[in-house]
Amino acid sequence: MKLHFAPLGLLLAAGSVHAQNFNEPPVAVDINPDPTIVEVNLTASEVQWQYIDGVDTTVWAYNGTVPGPTIMANRGDTVIVNFTNMLPEETTIHWHGIKTPALMDGSHISQPAIQPGESFTYQFTVNEDKFAWYHPHVRPFDQVEKGLYGGLMVRNPAREAFLGFDAIEEHLIFFDDILLDASNQVVPAFSFTDPLQNCAYQLNGREGNLLLVNGKEAAAADLHVPNGQPQRWRIVNAANTTFCRLDLRNADVGLDEKIWQVGTDGGFIDKGFELLNVSVTGAQPDHPMQALVNQMGEGVFLTPGERMDIIFTPIGNDGETFTVNQADWFRGRHVPMYDSAGNIILPDDPLDGLYPDQKFLDITVVGPDPGAGEFVMPPKFRNFAPIQPNREYPKLPMVYGHSVPDPQGNVKLFVQAEFDPMGMVIPYPAPKINSLLAHDVNIGETWMWEITNLTHGDHNFHTHGFDFQLIEYQFIDAVTPGNNATFRPFAKRQMKDVLRIPPRLGAKGTSKTITRLKVTFDDTGREGLAEAGGEVPTLAPDGSYSSGGWLVHCHILEHSALGMLSFYEVRDPSVTFHYLGSYFQSSVGRTHLSVSGDLSPGSDVVFEIVNGLPNTQMRLVVGNKEANTPFRGGNVVPGTTGFGGLKFLKTYLGTTDANGRLTIATNEWEPAFPGTALYWQVAYQDATLPGGWALSNAVSFVRP
């Protein structure tokens, strides 16, 4: 059989008559008659699901299926999701790839978690045509593994018709694997007690023992397709850890056969990009990582969370079958072991990248060859602004690394750090990152994410809220000059929200890689709704809340759970006050301080304090420091002058009412010199806490 890959049209084939032993994800039912509104009901609950035919596994699922129902919308539609949590624990839904308002992002810092038995309505406008997906962002390493994920398809019918993509049979392909025990039940997350197994689990991530396509055993899957008619596959890697590397090779397939990539995370790429088969070999690249930097030019390669949109036309004899395989990838696995002193060390896995292929899917061609042959790929899908690789942008530095294992095999991972004057790494694992360590940007600005990988393994980089463009990979090795190189893979122009971060090539401490990604913090289509900051979602007296920020993390879910996660704050420069996260929790929960007023001479600044101890005296303190001076740890406004570079200025006193609320209005605020920040924070005595004091969040103001 020969495969010819070319575009013709686009047609969703959910429930296609050609499908045989292939689980098509259901389409969510739109309950709203308005053609510009897509409204669906979604429930997360525990159900019995058969990954393997005839074998029940207890899973968590949206509307009872794995994957959950696909939400279908057109560009510009309003999407409303009435979500009910029937799980035994709290959860949220993150709309991965959709530029939602900050309050609708669904991360654990963007909204209060949805408790068991509670409901929440998500609402947002979809302004880009792309294939996105949804999944939880509370314990995602566990909840996604148990089956909670689904697709969100956003179309632009006019563009599809213009490109000739409006008559192609289409299938959604969810790549996943799952770790099952001997009873075919999901192995509990982080349940290994043997130190070496525990260490391998934490560093290598959760690799499954059952490969899945659309929530069913891949080895049994067989998709029947019409002979000679183009197929469009929208593929997402929903696995916790495993890299998706689909090999479309076949004994009769020559190197001249075409597989066309037409889209990725951010929707259409600039033009059709021809992929080669995984089995292709040829001249060695000039640099050991050059083929990888150029996305290898091989088949479908997706790290966890990434998506790809491909088009191909299977042509063969009626009833002929070919197999799509999942090939291994050398991503830097370790095999932990003990040294002579009893310490856990981390040698490389000698089989990394060499594990046997696994069957992912059989494709059977049905009917006679119509003889249409290959279709000519449209020359252009989308325009991109020119990349200016040498242009200087302000940097948003991120640093990937991990600690050495402790005796129990536990490791600490991080994505944010700084370097001391001696070049030593000072890591900031996720629990230590507060609003003053998080990166701050303004709406409308363009920055460069600069991700340094100090590890000998692959990771990936995912940002919530804003897509990015790859500018370059730089390999730096102080010992082996042959490893030093910079690559700018511009053959494929695309917007991404997840990207592979390659490893260092040389020794620890003397080599690293740097990945540079251009991002513009544009709020078009969600004007005034993208601002987020403060570390935690904060509740106002009227029951509304504000988002604590936008997440950035490694989408290997065990890695983000162990500390490879941070957040960044997006500011609207026209907004006067900005919120910083709280540090201590009182016996009644997080005390929240909000501020209003324009700071003009003689006008009141109004401070609203909620969730404090009832009938308790509050100290509202104000301090300042020079803008853009790093502040490391401690409280925002200290109780003593000069602590941490902050100057204590003034105290206001008041007593909360029986509900723990207090309003203070004053026009005696301390004026700030240009470029100087003011910080306000509430402190009060709470005998139930260590030290006997509680602090609210802080509020900042920087005078232009």
N, C-alpha and C positions, 0 to 999 in steps of 0.2 A: 504494500500500500504506500502511496505517496501522499504527503501533506503539502497543500499549498495554502499560504496564509495571506489574506488580503481582505479589505473592508468592502462591504456592500450596503448594510442597513442595520436597523436596530429594532428588536421586538422582544419584549420580556416573555419568556417561555415558562413561567411558573405553572406547574402542572402540565407541562408539554406532553403531547401524545407520544413523542419520541423517547421520553425518559423511561428507563427500565431499571429497577433496583437502584434508583438514584433519588435521594431525598431533596426535593426542591423546598427551600424555606417558604412557609406560607406568606401571603401578603396581608398586612394589617388592614382591617376593615375601617374605612373612612365613614364616620357617623355624621359628618357635617355636610349639609346639602350645598353650601357655598362652594363654588368651583375653585376659589382662591384660598380656601381653608381646608387643611387636612387635619382632622381630629380623630384620634384613636384612643382606645382604652387599653391599658397595659397593666398586667398584674404579675408580680414576681412571687412564686410559691414553690414549695417542695413537691415534686412529682416523681413518678416512676417512668424511666425512659430506657429504651432499648438501644444502646450503642451497638450491641451485638444482637442480631435477630434472635428472639426467644429468650434473652437474658435481661432481667430487670436490674437497673442501677438507680439508686436514689440520687436525684439531681435537683438543682435549683434551675428554674426555667421561667422565661417570659411567656405568658399565655399558654403554658404547658408544653412548649416545643423547644428543641435545641437544633439550630439556632431559633431565636425568637422571631416573630413576624417582621417582615421587611416593610418599613414605612415608605410609601411612594409619594413623591411630591414633585412639583415643577418649580423651577427657579422663580423666586418672588412670592411663593406661597407662604402663608402663616401655618406653622405646625403647632398643634396643641396635643399634648400627651397627658391624659388623665391617668396617673400612675398610682397603684395601690401596692403597698408592701405587705405581703402575707408570709414573709420569711420569719424565722425565729430570731433574727437580729436586724439591726438597722442597716440601711443601704441608701444609695443615691443612683442616678443615671447620668453618666457623662456622655455627651454627644460628640464623640471623637471625630474631629475633622470639620465640624460645623462651627462657624464663627457666631456663637450665640452672644446675647448680653451676658455680662459677667455673672449675674445672679442665676442664670440658667445653665451654666457650664456643668454643674453636677459633680464637681470635685468636692472633697471633704472640707475644703477651706472656702468654697464658694457659697455653701448653703448649710443650714443645720441638717443633720442626718434625718432621714425619714424613718420613724420608729415602726416596729411591728404593729400591724393593724391600721397604720396611718396612711393617708393619701397626700399627694402633691401634684399640682398641675404645672407642667413645663410648657412654655410658650415662647416661640422665637420665629423669626423670618429667615428662610433659606435663600441666600442671595447668590449662591454659586452652584453651578451644575457639577456634581461630583458624586462618587460613591463613598459615603461615610458609614460609620457603624456606631453602635451604642453598647455600653457596658457599665458596671458599677464602678464607683471610685471610693468605696469603703471596703477595706480588705479585698482589693481586686485580685490579689494572688490566690485567694481562696474562692471568692464568689464567681470570678470568671472561669476558673478551673471547674467549678461545679455546673457550669452550663449557661451562665447569664451573659448572653451577647446576642446581637441581632444587627440587621442592616438598615441603613437609611439612604435611599436612592433619590437624588435630586437631578431632574432632567431639564434640559433646555430644548423643547421640541423643534424650535426653529433652527437651532444650530445642528441638531441631529439630522434634520431633513436636508439642510444645506450640504452637509458632509456625506450624505448618502448612507447614513447609519440607521435609518428609521425602518428597515425591514430585515434586520439581522436577528436571528434567534439568539437569545441571551440567557445566560445562566449565572447565578451568584454562587461563588465557590468559597466556602469558609474552610480554610486550612486550620486544623487543630490537632493536638494530641492530648491524651489524658492518662494519668497514672492511676491504675486500678490495682487493688489487692487481689488475693487468691479467690475472694468471693465476688469479684467484679464490682466492688464498691470503690468510690473515690478515696484514695489515701489521704488522711488528714494533713493539712498543710503544716510544715515545720514539725513533723512528728518523729523524726529520726533521733534516737537517743545515743547511738554509737557515735563517738566524736568524729571518726573519719567519714562515716556516711553523712553525718550532719554537715560537716565542712564541705563535702562535695556538693550536697544539695544547695547550700547557700552560695557557693562560688559559681557552680555550673548552672544553677537554676533547676527548675522542676521540668525534667524531660519525661515525657509520657512513655508508656509501653503499649499504647493502642493509638494508631494513627487514624484520624477522622476526616471525612469529607462531609460537610453539612450535617454534622452531628451523628454520623453513622460510620461503622467500621469501613475503613478505606479499602481493605482487601476484598470486600464483597461488592464494592460499588461498580456499577456498569451503566454508563450513559449512552443511550442510543440517539444518534444524530442523523439528519438527512444527508445523503451523499452529495458532495459538491456544493453544499450551501454553507455560507460563512457562519461561524460561531463567534460570539463575543462573550468572553468570560470576565466578570468582575471578581477579583480574588482579594481576600483579606486574610492576613495571618493573625488568627485569634488565639494562637498558642501562648502560654505563659513565657516560654523560653525558646522553643525549637525554631530554628531558622528554616523557612520554607524555601526549598530549592527544587522546583519541579522540572524534570527532565522529559522533554517531549520526543526523545529519540525513538527511532524504530529501525529495524534492520534494512528497510528499503528507503529510508530517508537520507538523501544526500545533503551535502553542506550548502547547496544552492537553494534549499527550501527556506521559506520565509515564515517567521513568527513576528507579527507586528505588535509592538506596544504603542497604545494610543493615549493612555492616561495613567495617572498615579494618584497619590494622596490628595493633591490639590486640584484634581480634575484633569482636563486635557493637557498633554504636553504640547510643545510647539508644533511638532510634525511627527509622522510615523517613524518609529525607531525600530530597526530590524534587530531582533535578538537571535543569537546562535544557540545551538544545542549545548547542553552541559558537557557532552562528550567531546566537544571540539578541542583539538590540540593543535599546536602550531609553534611558530618561533617563540622563543622565550622573550618576555618583555624586557625592556631596558632596566627596569627596576622590579624587585620582587613583589611589589604591591601595585604595579601599574594596572594590571588587568582588573584587580579588585577595585581600584579607584574609579575605573571607567565602568563600574557596575558589572564588571566581568564580561559583558557582552553575551551572557549565558542565560538562556531561558528565563524562567520566573524566579527571582531571588528576592525574598521579602523577610526582613527581620520582624519580630513581633510588633503588631500594630500597623504595619505598612499595607498599602493596597496597590494593586496593579490592574490595568484595563488592557486586555489583549484581544486581538481578532485573528482568526485563522479559518481556513476552509479545508475540512477533511475530505479527501478524494481517494476512493479505493473501490474494491469489489463489494457488492452487496453482502452484508453479514460479516465483513472483515473487521477484526478488532486490533487495536493497538493499546499499549499500556503507558500511562503517565506515571513515572516513578518519582519518589522523593529521594534526592541524593543528599548525602551528608555534607557538612561544611566544617572546615578547620577554623573554629572560632575561639580556640584558646582554652579548651577544657583542661582541668587539673585532675590528678589522681592523688589525693592527700595520703600521706603515709608518715610514720614516725621515724625520726632520725635516732642516732645512737644515744642521745641524751633524753629521748622521750618527748621531744617537741614535734608538733605537726608541721611538716614541710609540704611544699606544693609543686612537685614535679609535673611536667606536661604529660597529658594523656597521649601515649604513643599511637593510639588508634584515632585520634582526633582528625576528623575529615575523611576517615577511611572506613567508617562503619558501613555495612551493606545497604544497598538501595532497598527501599520499601515501596510496595505497590501503593499508589495513591488513587488511581482511577483507571478503569478500562473504558475505552470509547469504541463503540461499535457503529460502523457505517451502515445505514439502511437505504436500500433502493439503488437504482442505476445511476451511474455518473452522468449528469446532464451535459457534460462537455463544455461548461462555461469557462473553465480555466481560471487563471488568476485575475483578480480585479485590480485596477490601478489605484494605488493609494492616493488620496487627495494630498496635494502638495503642502497644505498648511492647515493647522487646526486653530491656532491661537497665537497672538502676538505677545512678546515679552519685551520689556525695556532692556536696552543693551546692558550687559554686565561690564562693570568697570573694575577689574580685579585689583588694580593698584591704587584705587581711591581709598583714602583713609576715612573710616567711620569710627565713632566712639565704640568701645569694646564692652561686651558683657561676658566676662570671663567665667568659665565653668571648668572644674577640675575633677576628673574621674580617678578614683583610687580606692584602696581598701587596706585594712589593717592585717597584721599577721593573725593566724587563728589562735584563740585561747585554748586551754586544755580540753574544753568541751567541744571544740571545733567551731565555735562561733566567730564570725568576722563582722567588722563594722565597715560599711561602704559609704562613700560620699560622692557628691557631684559639685561641691563647692569648697574652696580652700583658698588660702593665701600662702605666700612664701615669706619666711623671715629673712633678715639680711644675709644669713649664711646659706640660703637656698633650701632650708628645711621646710617641708610641707606642714602647714597647720590646717587640718581638715575641719570642716563644719558639717557633721552628719545632720540629717534632716531635723531631729528633735532640737538641735541647738540653733537653728536658723530662725531669727526673728525678723521683724520689720526693718530693723536697722542693718541687718546683714543682707537682706534681700535686695536685688537690683531694682532700681526705680527708673522708669522711662515716662515720657510724656506722649500723649496722643499726637500723631503726625510726625514723630521723629523716626529716623532710620539709624539702626545700630548694626553691629556685627557680633553675633554669638561667636565666641572663641572657645572651643571645647578642647581641653588638653586631656589626653588619655595617658595616664602613667602606668596602666596595667598591661599585661601580656595577653589580654583577651579582648574579643569583640564586645562592644556594648551598642546601644543605640540611644538616640536623643529625640525626645518628644516634647513639644511645647503645646500648651493649651492656648487657644484664643487667636493665635496669629501664625500664619505659614511663613516659611523661609525659603531662600534659594542657596544652594551650595555654591560657594565661591572657590574654595581650594582645600586640599589636604596637604599638610606639611609633615614630613618625617624628619626627625632630628635625632642624631646619634653622635655623642661626643667621642665614642671609641672607634666606631666603624664608619668611616666617611662614606663608604659605598651605600649605606642606608639612607643618607641624606638626600632628600628630593622634595620638590613641590609639584603637585599635579592640579591642574584646573580642567576638570572633565566637563567641557561645554558642549559635547556632541548632542546632549539631550537637555533641553531647557524645560524646567519643571518647577512647580511649587510643591513643597513637602511639609509634613508635620511630624514625620518620623524618618530618621536617617541612621544608617549604620555608622558607628564610630570605630575606625580600625585601631588595632593595638600598636603598641610600641614594638619595634623590630629588634632592639638590642637589649642590653642588660638593665636591670632595675637601677634607677638612680642616675643613669647616664643616657637614657633615651626616652623619647616620648613622641606622640603624634599630636598635631593641632589641626582641628577641623574648623573652618571659618564659614559662617552662614549669614547671609544678609537678610535682615528683617525690617520691614516698615510697619510701625504700629498704627495701622489705619483702622478707623472705626466707621468707614462708609457702610451705610445700611443699618447701622446700630449706633448712630450718633448719640452721644451722651450716655451710652449704656455699657461701655467697655472699661470704664474706670474700676479698678479693684485694688484693694490694699488693706493692710492691717493684720494679716496673719490668720485671723479667724473670722468666720461670718459673725457679724455683730447685729444684735436685735435692737430695734428702736422701741420707744414706748407704745407706738401704734401697732406693733406686731410685725412691721416690715423689717427687712434686714439688708445689710450691704455685704458684698463679697469680700473675702479676705485676701484675694489675689489670684493670679494665674499660675498653675503648676508647670514645672519643667522637671522631667525625670527620665531615667532609663526605663524603657518599656519592657525589659525583662523583669517580670513582675516581682520575682523574689528579690531582685536587686533594689528596686525602688522601695520595697518593704523594709529592707535592711539599711536604708539611708541614702540611696542614690536618688534623692528627690529634694527639690527645693521649690521656691516660688518667686515670682517677680511681681512688682507692683506697677500698674499702669495708671498714670495720673492725667487728669484733664487740667491743663495749665490755667483754665479759667476758674477752677474751683479754689476757694480760699483755704479750706481746712482739709487736712489729710489724716487718716487714722492709722495708728501703729498698734501692733498686737499687744494683748495683755500678757502678764508674766506670772501672776499669782492668782489663784482661784480662791474666793472666799467660801465660807461654809454654805452660802446660798447660791453659789455659781459665779460666773464671770460678771463682775461689775463693769457696766459700760458707760463711758463718758462720750457725749456728743456736744458739739459746739456750733453755734450759729451767730451771725453778725458780720458786718463788713469791715470792722476795725477802723472805720473813719473816726476822726477826733470827735469826742463827745457822745458817740453812739454806744449802745450797750453791746457787750458780748454776752451771750446767754449760754450757760453750761447746764446740760441736762444729765443727771446721774440716775441710773436705774440699776436695780438688782443689787443694791448694797444692803448691809445689815439694817433692819428697821430701828428707828429712833437712835441713831448713832451719829456722832460728830464726824464729819468728813473734812479732810484737809485737801483743798484744791491748790496744788503748787504749780508754779510756772518757773521754767528755767530756759536758758538759751545756750547756743554754741554757734561757732562759725559753720555756715553751710558747707556741705560736702566733706566735712572732716569725719573720718571713720569713727564709729562708736562701737566698742566691742563688749558685749555682755552687760550685765547689771540692769539697773532701772533707767528709764528714760529721764525722769526728773528725780534726782537724788535728794536726800534729806540734808545734805551738807554741801556747803559751797565748794565748787571746784571739782567735785568727784567726777571722774571719767571725762573731764574736759567740759562739763556742763556747769554753768553758773546759776546758782539758786537765786531767784529774784524776789518772789512774793508768795504769800500764803493767803488763801481765802478760807473761812470757816463756815460751816453750815451743818444742820442736823437733818437727817432723812426722816420721812414720815413713816407711818406704820407699814407702808408697802415697800420701804427701802428706796424711795425716790427723793430727789432733791433738785431744785432749780436755783442757780445762782446767776444773777444778772449784774454786770458791773461795766462801767466805762473807764475804770482805772487800770486797764491793762498796760503792761510794760511795753513801751515802744521799742521796735527793733530797728537797728541800722540796716541799710540795704545789704542783701546777701546774708543776713543773719536769721537763723531759725529760732522760733519759740516753740516750746513744748509744754503742754498742760497734762497733768495726771492727778488722779484722786488717790489719796492714801488714807487708811483708817485702821483702827485697832480691831483685831479679830483674834480672840484668845485661842481659837481652835487651830490656828495656823502656826507653823514653826516661826519663831521670832515675834509672833503676836501682831503682825501687820498684814494687810491686804492692799493690793494695788489694782487700779483699773487699767484699761488700755490707755494709751496716750494719744493726744491730738497734736499735730504739728502745723505750723504756719511759717512759710519763708517769705519774707518781704522782698519783692523784686528789687 
